[in-house]
Each structure stands twice: as C-alpha cells, then as structure tokens.
C-alpha cells in the first residue's frame, strides 16, 4: 500500500463529514428519524400513512443539493468509469444488500457508529471488508 | 414542518457529500483500493460525521420526543444475525464494483449523471425485489437502520 497524496483531501473530507453529521443531527433531533439513505428509500417502497412525506422531502434535498451548491461554486464532475452492465449489477447488489442488512454507509456507518450500535459496527466492518476485497479482486487480480 | 426539516437535512447531507468528494465514485474507489494508491479521505469524512453524530445521538437518546414533537424512532435491535452480515457483504461487493452507495448515487443523479440514473434504477429494483420476497414470506422485516 502507498498513500495517494495527490488525491488525499483531509480538510474538505473532514468538513464535508461534519456537514453530514449536522444533517444526521438535524433529522434525529428535529424529526426523531435516522438519516440512513437506504432505509429512507426502502420505506417508500412499503408506504405507511403519514410516514412518506419526510422521506420524499429528504430525497429531494439530496437530489437538489447540487443545484444549491452551484449557487456558490462550480460543481465538481463525478468520475464514473464503470460500464452500464457493471453499474446495473452494482445497483442490484446495493439494493438487495442494504435491504437485507438493514442499512448502508449512512445508516450503519455514520448514524449507527455514532450511536455505538454493535450491529452497525459489525455491518460496517462487513461492507467495508467486502468493498476492499472487491476492489482488490477487480483491480489487482482481474485487472478491470 | 417535519417535511421541511427533512428537506433541509437532505440538502445539508447532499452538500456534505459534494464538499467531501464522496459524490465522486472514483474517490470512493480510491479509498477501497488498499492494495494500490490509497486515498484515506473517506475515513476522514466518517470521522467528521461521527464526531458530530455522537453528540447528537447522545442528546437524542435522552429525549422522549423530537424537538418538533415527533416520536423518536431509534433502532432497538441488538442481535447479530445472518441477514445483517450477509446483506452488508452483498452491499459492500456492489459498493466496490461501482464506488456508489445510496446517498452519493442520489446526489450524482442530481448532477444529471446518466450513469447514476442507471445505478439508482437498478438499486430501486433490488430493493423492490427484496420487498416482494419479504411480503411473500409475510414475516415483517426489522426496521431499517
């Protein structure tokens, strides 16, 4: 392993992280809900009366964030090398996996670890471990 | 009012993902690439988020209702099971394939990225298929974390 000093951005990473923490704090302190994106989304697939508006609003906020960012600065362009077939496979795995495992990077990784939840710690170790192995296999063994 | 608070929270969350660079799958894959040129940024994003989150959830745990008067819905499950571990591993494999997890994918979608749309559509199909299976079993699933 070597550190990629050209791409390592500790300051913006930490300040962006603080914003994410503030967002999770807002949702739990104001609305009593966990800011877990997969949970927010999957809750819309089994709608319960009076429990959908806040979910839709949260998703709209996420999707609308680039527009608001544009008011202050030029948007950084995401770099997506993955082809369409692999994107579909990845999407299906993320959809099924986060539903089966009850959470994703935000729900388990941020909110769960903030709550010192043992379940979320195990989930985070499992998905990060699987992510490390997957990238190792695709980049270094298969050379994709 | 709750919906408005949610909209603001989603907006701040999305801005955090853009500022931190996590809306860019290439940067996320740079973190997951331990065997290559490693970019530790994602760990700093989580540290920043958890530092604030830990304070917020300590306060939240002491409240019986939210500041806007809503019921506090914090996960109560404590058992470790196959669903949690296997599901998280499947998620991690998908995350490693494209560098997208649900939040950043939605933000990239808002940037007008067609590839993010492809990913999000497949992700919703995956969630929907899971939901259908659960309903067929007619056993209520645990609350998502």
Interface residues (C-beta under 8 A of the other chain):
Chain A: X1 X2 X3 X4 X7 X8 X9 X10 X12 X13 X14 X15 X16 X17 X18 X19 X20 X21 X22 X23 X24 X25 X26 X27 X28 X29 X30 X31 X32 X33 X34 X35 X36 X37 X38 X39 X41 X42 X43 X45 X46 X53 X54 X55 X56 X57 X58 X59 X60 X61 X62 X63 X64 X65 X66 X67 X68 X69 X75 X76 X77 X78 X79 X80 X81 X82 X84 X86 X87 X88 X89 X90 X91 X92 X93 X94 X95 X96 X97 X98 X99 X100 X101 X102 X103 X104 X105 X106 X107 X108 X109 X110 X111 X112 X113 X114 X115 X116 X117 X118 X119 X120 X122 X123 X124 X126 X127 X128 X129 X130 X131 X132 X133 X134 X135 X136 X138 X139 X140
Chain B: X2 X3 X4 X5 X6 X7 X8 X9 X10 X11 X12 X13 X14 X15 X16 X17 X18 X19 X20 X21 X22 X23 X24 X25 X26 X27 X29 X30 X32 X33 X34 X35 X36 X37 X38 X39 X40 X41 X42 X44 X45 X46 X47 X48 X49 X50 X51 X52 X53 X54 X55 X56 X57 X59 X60 X61 X63 X65 X66 X67 X68 X70 X71 X72 X73 X74 X75 X77 X78 X79 X80 X83 X84 X85 X86 X87 X88 X89 X90 X91 X92 X93 X94 X95 X96 X97 X98 X99 X100 X101 X102 X103 X105 X106 X107 X108 X109 X110 X111 X113 X115 X116 X118 X119 X120 X121 X122 X123 X124 X125 X126 X127 X128 X129 X130 X131 X141 X142 X143 X144 X145
